[in-house]
């Protein structure tokens, strides 16, 4: 395709973020088509001019796109770049989405001013800025439990906030009536600003000394399409459509389609509070987290195997529950790492003491709750999907986390070798797990001989019972380290998002 003599005019909103993400699309197009010229044309939209109307009150599907749509149809621009989540409605005749590049991180994040722990200790109300109905409902509920318990139960007040990302973040450095304690943002937007020179200049200084909290998808799924871009052109412009096809990412398009398909099942009054995020998990496939439909909270959808007609189940977690867990007794030394991953809440003990100047991450929501109840600030979790699922988030440049070789991982004694490929060098076993007593073990072995379906949460559980497991047994586990361990032992387990999903599947 000869593109050397052709220039594409790209229509975009004029905000720092819109220009940053349009420049990134232009760069990707030019990399795919050497010699292609792409020129940005910035323009304002109704959504940019009206910054006072809360998004929850906006009934205009073209609030952020009408002017760009008109320019595209008139031939004033050849392509347009939009945040896919802003296009929640039918598109004008004659316009098609010709490409959806690989999406950025779909998660929401709450940025807090650095003094937030002092305010929590004093029992002060926290003012959190967002104009999204979904985000307001999520953070009101979520932060009550997720924030460290260092004082009275937190009082969370959500206040309307719109405008460019850099101006929203600036409110965390304001005083008086304009001051906010936190703002809810799309992590994707912060990532794209950070990768753009002008965008980084707009936010870099403002991100200093703030506290981060990346909201787990299992509890706070984002808006359908969040993190994805829609690159549009005229339907009859076959030449441009072919050019754009080179930057399309099929997996992103498939995930976003699943999110909007879930939203399309709702009546219009429910959509503002609804969140749906799909991610693709190795060994599991496409996993959809959804929340906010009436009477339908915390929905989890994934390609489950056919349900068995009859099943006698044994949850390997019973082996853990019957055993005894003890903190290690030998001193571990002061964990002075700037960043710590806590593999299970039991890994936290008086010997392995952590502090709120460290950046603490954990495995899932259950462990997060235990750590926050202990007064610790948790930045995020792996949604119970294993450490590898968290790697792209930890690698996000805008979060400025230290490289993994400088992290500390706290885990179960004896499991240190399972971290060999994680990138974390300093791995400490901070608690032990002793096998069940003989009478409990005898009951478990009897149950194993009768069972047809097993869910394993550790290598040790399987090894303790495998000589009792029937040859035709159905083995299952989560997506993390147990899956790899069982595979190394010659077992090909069916992978489930978590134990609860397996239990639901058996019913």
C-alpha positions in Angstrom: 0.0 0.0 0.0 1.6 3.3 -1.2 1.1 5.8 1.7 4.0 8.2 1.1 2.0 10.8 -0.7 -1.0 10.6 1.7 -1.7 12.5 4.9 -4.4 11.5 7.3 -6.1 14.2 9.3 -7.0 12.9 12.8 -9.8 14.5 14.7 -9.5 14.6 18.5 -10.7 16.5 21.5 -8.3 19.1 22.7 -7.6 18.0 26.3 -4.1 16.9 27.3 -5.2 13.3 27.6 -7.1 13.2 24.3 -4.2 14.6 22.5 -1.8 12.2 24.2 -3.8 9.2 23.2 -4.3 10.4 19.7 -0.6 11.0 19.3 0.0 7.4 20.4 -2.4 6.1 17.8 -0.7 8.3 15.2 2.7 6.9 16.1 1.4 3.3 15.9 -0.1 4.0 12.5 3.2 5.5 11.3 5.1 2.5 12.6 2.8 0.2 10.8 2.9 2.3 7.6 6.4 3.9 7.1 6.0 7.2 5.2 2.4 7.8 6.3 1.8 11.4 7.6 -0.8 11.9 10.3 -1.8 15.4 11.4 -3.8 16.0 14.5 -6.8 18.4 14.3 -8.1 19.4 17.8 -11.6 20.5 18.4 -13.9 21.2 21.3 -17.1 19.2 22.1 -20.2 19.9 24.2 -18.7 17.7 26.9 -15.5 19.8 27.0 -17.4 23.1 27.2 -19.9 22.0 29.8 -17.9 20.9 32.8 -20.6 21.6 35.4 -23.3 19.0 34.4 -22.6 15.7 36.3 -22.1 12.8 34.0 -24.9 11.0 35.7 -27.3 13.7 34.4 -26.1 13.7 30.8 -28.6 12.0 28.5 -26.7 12.9 25.3 -24.9 9.9 23.7 -22.8 12.3 21.6 -21.8 14.5 24.5 -18.1 14.0 23.8 -18.2 13.2 20.0 -20.9 15.2 18.1 -18.5 17.9 16.7 -15.9 15.4 15.8 -18.5 13.2 14.1 -19.7 16.1 12.0 -16.1 16.9 10.9 -15.5 13.3 10.0 -18.7 13.0 7.9 -17.9 16.3 6.2 -14.5 15.1 5.2 -12.6 17.7 7.3 -10.8 14.9 9.1 -10.2 11.3 7.9 -10.1 9.5 11.2 -11.1 10.2 14.8 -9.9 8.8 18.1 -12.3 8.4 21.1 -12.2 6.7 24.5 -14.4 3.7 23.8 -16.2 4.2 27.1 -17.5 7.6 25.9 -19.3 6.0 23.0 -22.2 4.4 24.8 -24.8 4.5 22.2 -25.4 4.0 18.5 -23.0 5.7 16.2 -24.0 8.0 13.3 -24.7 6.4 9.9 -21.6 6.5 7.8 -19.1 6.1 10.6 -17.5 2.8 11.6 -15.0 1.8 14.2 -12.2 0.5 12.0 -9.7 -0.3 14.8 -9.4 -0.8 18.5 -5.7 -0.8 19.5 -4.5 -2.8 22.4 -6.1 -1.4 25.5 -4.4 0.1 28.5 -5.1 -1.0 32.1 -8.9 -1.0 32.5 -8.9 -0.5 36.3 -10.0 2.5 38.3 -7.6 4.0 40.7 -8.1 6.4 43.7 -5.4 8.9 44.3 -5.3 10.3 47.8 -3.4 13.3 49.3 -0.4 12.2 51.3 -2.0 13.3 54.6 -4.9 10.9 54.3 -3.7 8.5 57.1 -3.5 11.4 59.5 -7.1 12.4 58.6 -8.2 8.8 59.1 -6.6 8.7 62.5 -8.5 11.9 63.5 -11.8 10.6 62.2 -12.1 13.3 59.6 -14.5 12.9 56.7 -12.9 12.1 53.4 -14.1 14.0 50.3 -13.7 11.9 47.2 -14.1 13.5 43.8 -16.0 11.8 41.0 -19.0 12.5 38.7 -19.6 8.9 37.9 -22.6 7.1 39.5 -20.8 3.8 39.2 -17.6 5.0 40.8 -19.4 6.8 43.6 -21.3 3.7 44.5 -18.2 1.5 44.3 -15.9 3.6 46.4 -18.5 4.4 49.0 -18.9 0.7 49.7 -15.3 -0.4 49.0 -13.3 2.2 50.9 -15.3 1.5 54.1 -13.4 -1.8 54.3 -10.3 -1.2 52.1 -8.9 1.8 54.0 -6.6 1.0 56.9 -8.4 0.9 60.2 -6.3 3.4 62.1 -9.2 5.3 63.7 -13.0 5.5 63.7 -14.9 4.0 60.8 -14.2 6.2 57.8 -16.8 8.7 56.6 -16.7 8.8 52.8 -18.3 11.6 51.0 -18.4 11.7 47.2 -18.5 15.1 45.6 -18.9 16.0 41.8 -15.7 16.4 39.9 -15.2 16.8 36.2 -12.6 18.3 33.9 -9.1 17.4 32.5 -7.2 14.8 34.5 -4.4 17.2 35.6 -7.0 19.7 37.0 -8.7 16.9 38.9 -5.4 15.7 40.4 -4.6 19.3 41.3 -7.6 19.3 43.7 -5.6 17.0 45.9 -3.1 19.9 46.5 -5.8 22.6 47.0 -6.9 24.2 50.3 -10.2 25.4 51.5 -13.5 24.5 49.8 -11.7 23.2 46.7 -9.7 20.6 48.6 -10.3 17.0 48.1 -8.9 14.0 49.9 -9.1 11.6 46.9 -10.0 11.5 43.2 -11.2 8.5 41.2 -9.6 8.2 37.8 -9.0 5.6 35.1 -5.5 4.2 35.4 -5.4 4.0 31.6 -5.6 7.8 31.4 -2.8 8.3 33.8 -0.7 5.7 31.9 -1.2 7.4 28.6 -0.4 10.9 30.0 2.8 9.5 31.5 3.9 8.1 28.1 3.4 11.4 26.4 6.0 14.2 27.0 3.4 17.0 27.3 1.1 14.8 29.3 3.9 13.8 31.7 4.7 17.5 32.2 1.1 18.2 33.1 0.9 15.5 35.9 4.4 14.6 37.0 4.8 17.0 39.9 1.2 16.6 41.0 1.7 12.8 41.5 4.5 13.3 44.0 3.7 12.3 47.6 0.2 10.9 46.8 -1.1 7.6 47.9 -2.4 5.1 45.4 -5.2 2.6 45.6 -5.9 0.5 42.5 -9.4 -0.9 42.8 -9.8 -4.6 42.2 -11.9 -5.7 39.3 -13.6 -8.3 41.4 -15.1 -5.6 43.7 -15.1 -2.5 41.4 -15.3 -3.4 37.7 -14.8 -0.3 35.5 -17.0 1.2 32.8 -17.5 -0.9 29.7 -14.8 -0.1 27.3 -12.5 1.6 29.9 -8.9 1.7 28.8 -9.8 1.0 25.1 -9.7 3.4 22.2 -12.0 3.5 19.2 -10.4 4.6 15.9 -13.2 5.6 13.5 -13.4 6.6 9.9 -16.0 7.0 7.2 -17.6 3.7 6.3 -17.0 4.2 2.5 -13.4 5.1 2.9 -11.9 1.6 2.1 -8.4 2.9 1.8 -8.4 4.4 5.4 -10.1 1.3 6.8 -7.3 -0.9 5.4 -4.7 1.4 7.0 -6.4 1.3 10.4 -6.7 -2.5 10.4 -3.0 -2.7 11.1 -3.4 -1.3 14.6 -6.5 -3.3 15.5 -6.1 -5.7 18.5 -8.6 -8.6 18.2 -8.4 -9.5 21.9 -9.2 -6.0 23.0 -12.2 -5.8 20.6 -13.5 -9.1 21.9 -13.2 -8.1 25.6 -14.9 -4.8 25.0 -17.7 -6.4 23.0 -18.4 -8.7 26.0 -18.5 -5.7 28.3 -21.0 -3.8 26.2 -23.0 -6.9 25.6 -23.5 -7.2 29.3 -24.5 -3.6 29.6 -26.9 -4.0 26.7 -28.9 -6.5 28.8 -29.9 -3.7 31.2 -32.6 -1.1 31.1 -31.3 2.4 30.6 -31.8 3.5 34.2 -29.4 0.8 35.4 -26.5 1.5 33.0 -25.0 4.5 34.9 -24.3 2.4 37.9 -23.1 -0.7 36.0 -19.5 -1.8 35.7 -18.2 -4.6 33.5 -14.6 -5.4 32.7 -13.4 -8.4 30.7 -9.8 -9.7 30.9 -8.1 -12.7 29.3 -6.4 -15.0 31.8 -3.9 -17.6 30.6 -5.3 -21.1 31.1 -8.8 -19.8 31.8 -9.9 -17.6 28.9 -12.1 -14.5 29.0 -13.2 -13.6 32.4 -15.9 -10.9 32.9 -16.4 -9.1 36.2 -19.7 -7.2 36.4 -21.4 -5.3 39.2 -24.3 -2.9 39.6 -27.3 -4.4 37.9 -30.4 -4.5 40.1 -30.2 -7.6 42.3 -27.1 -8.8 40.5 -24.0 -7.8 42.4 -20.5 -9.2 41.8 -21.2 -11.3 38.7 -18.4 -13.5 37.4 -18.7 -14.9 33.9 -16.2 -17.3 32.2 -16.0 -20.3 29.9 -16.8 -23.0 32.4 -16.6 -26.7 31.4 -19.9 -28.6 31.3 -21.4 -29.2 34.7 -21.3 -32.8 35.9 -24.5 -34.7 36.3 -23.3 -36.1 39.6 -20.4 -35.0 41.7 -18.9 -35.9 45.1 -16.7 -33.0 45.9 -13.6 -32.6 48.1 -12.2 -29.1 48.6 -8.5 -29.4 49.3 -8.8 -26.3 51.4 -10.2 -28.6 54.1 -6.7 -29.9 54.5 -5.5 -26.4 55.2 -8.3 -25.7 57.6 -7.7 -28.9 59.6 -4.0 -28.1 59.9 -2.2 -25.6 62.2 -0.7 -22.3 61.0 2.1 -20.8 63.0 4.2 -17.7 62.6 7.9 -18.3 62.2 9.8 -17.8 65.4 13.2 -16.8 64.1 13.7 -13.1 63.5 13.5 -12.2 59.8 15.2 -8.9 60.1 13.5 -5.5 59.5 11.8 -5.7 56.1 13.1 -2.5 54.7 11.9 -3.1 51.1 10.0 -0.1 49.7 7.5 -2.5 48.1 6.0 -5.8 49.6 3.8 -8.5 48.2 1.9 -10.4 50.9 0.9 -13.8 49.4 -1.7 -14.5 52.1 -2.8 -12.6 55.1 -1.3 -15.3 57.4 2.1 -14.2 56.1 1.7 -11.0 58.2 2.8 -11.6 61.8 4.7 -9.8 64.6 8.0 -11.0 63.3 7.3 -9.9 59.7 6.0 -6.5 60.6 5.1 -4.1 57.8 4.7 -0.3 57.8 2.7 2.2 55.9 5.7 3.9 54.4 6.0 0.7 52.3 3.9 0.1 49.2 1.9 -3.1 50.0 0.2 -5.4 47.6 -1.6 -8.6 48.2 -3.1 -11.7 46.5 -6.9 -11.0 46.8 -9.7 -9.2 48.4 -9.9 -11.4 51.5 -6.2 -10.8 52.3 -6.7 -7.1 51.6 -9.4 -6.9 54.2 -7.3 -8.6 56.8 -4.3 -6.3 56.2 -6.4 -3.1 56.2 -8.0 -4.3 59.5 -4.5 -4.5 60.8 -4.0 -0.8 60.0 -2.0 -1.2 56.8 -2.5 0.7 53.5 -2.9 -1.7 50.7 -2.4 -0.4 47.2 -3.9 -3.2 45.2 -4.3 -7.0 44.8 -4.2 -9.7 42.2 -8.0 -10.5 42.4 -7.1 -14.0 43.4 -5.8 -14.7 39.9 -2.1 -15.2 40.9 0.9 -12.9 40.9 1.5 -13.2 37.1 -2.0 -11.6 36.5 -0.8 -8.6 38.5 2.5 -8.1 36.7 1.2 -5.7 34.0 -0.2 -3.4 36.7 3.0 -3.4 38.8 5.0 -2.7 35.6 2.9 0.5 34.9 5.5 3.3 34.7 3.1 6.0 36.0 2.9 4.2 39.4 6.7 4.5 39.8 7.0 1.2 41.8 10.5 -0.1 42.3 11.6 -3.0 40.0 10.6 -6.4 41.2 14.1 -7.4 42.2 13.9 -4.8 45.0 10.6 -6.1 46.4 10.0 -8.4 49.4 7.5 -11.3 49.1 6.0 -12.8 52.3 4.8 -16.3 51.8 4.4 -19.7 53.4 7.5 -21.4 54.6 8.3 -24.1 52.0 6.7 -22.2 49.2 9.7 -20.0 48.5 10.8 -21.9 45.4 7.4 -21.3 43.7 8.5 -17.6 43.4 11.6 -18.5 41.3 10.2 -17.0 38.1 8.4 -14.1 39.7 11.2 -11.6 39.4 11.2 -11.0 43.2 14.5 -12.1 44.7 13.8 -11.5 48.4 11.2 -14.1 49.3 10.6 -14.9 53.0 8.6 -17.7 54.4 6.9 -16.0 57.4 4.5 -18.7 58.6 4.4 -22.5 58.6 1.5 -24.8 57.9 1.5 -28.1 59.8 -0.4 -31.1 58.5 -3.8 -32.0 60.0 -3.7 -34.3 63.0 -4.0 -38.0 62.4 -7.7 -38.3 63.0 -8.5 -35.4 60.7 -6.2 -36.7 58.1 -7.8 -40.1 58.3 -11.2 -38.5 57.6 -9.9 -36.5 54.7 -8.3 -39.6 53.1 -11.6 -41.5 53.5 -13.4 -38.6 51.8 -10.8 -38.5 49.0 -11.4 -42.2 48.1 -15.2 -41.4 47.6 -14.8 -38.1 45.8 -15.1 -37.5 42.1 -14.2 -33.8 42.0 -11.3 -32.1 43.7 -10.2 -28.5 44.1 -6.6 -28.0 45.1 -5.2 -24.8 46.5 -1.6 -26.0 47.1 0.8 -28.7 46.0 1.0 -30.0 49.5 -2.7 -30.8 49.7 -2.5 -32.9 46.6 0.6 -34.7 47.7 -0.9 -35.6 51.1 -4.0 -37.2 49.5 -3.0 -38.3 46.0 -2.6 -42.0 46.8 -6.4 -41.9 47.8 -7.6 -40.0 44.7 -9.5 -42.2 42.2 -7.7 -42.4 38.8 -10.6 -40.8 36.9 -11.0 -37.8 39.3 -11.7 -34.3 38.0 -9.0 -32.0 39.3 -9.5 -28.2 39.5 -7.5 -25.3 40.9 -7.1 -21.5 40.5 -4.9 -19.7 38.0 -1.9 -19.1 40.1 1.1 -21.2 41.4 -0.9 -24.3 42.2 -1.8 -24.7 38.5 1.9 -24.8 37.6 2.7 -27.2 40.5 0.0 -29.7 39.5 1.1 -29.5 35.9 4.7 -30.3 36.9 3.3 -33.4 38.8 1.6 -34.7 35.7 -2.0 -33.4 36.5 -3.9 -31.3 33.9 -6.3 -29.4 36.1 -9.4 -27.5 35.0 -8.7 -23.9 35.8 -11.3 -21.9 37.7 -11.3 -18.2 38.7 -11.5 -19.1 42.4 -12.8 -21.7 44.8 -16.2 -20.0 45.0 -16.6 -20.3 41.2 -15.8 -24.0 41.4 -18.4 -24.5 44.2 -21.0 -22.7 42.2 -20.2 -24.8 39.2 -20.9 -28.0 41.1 -24.3 -27.0 42.2 
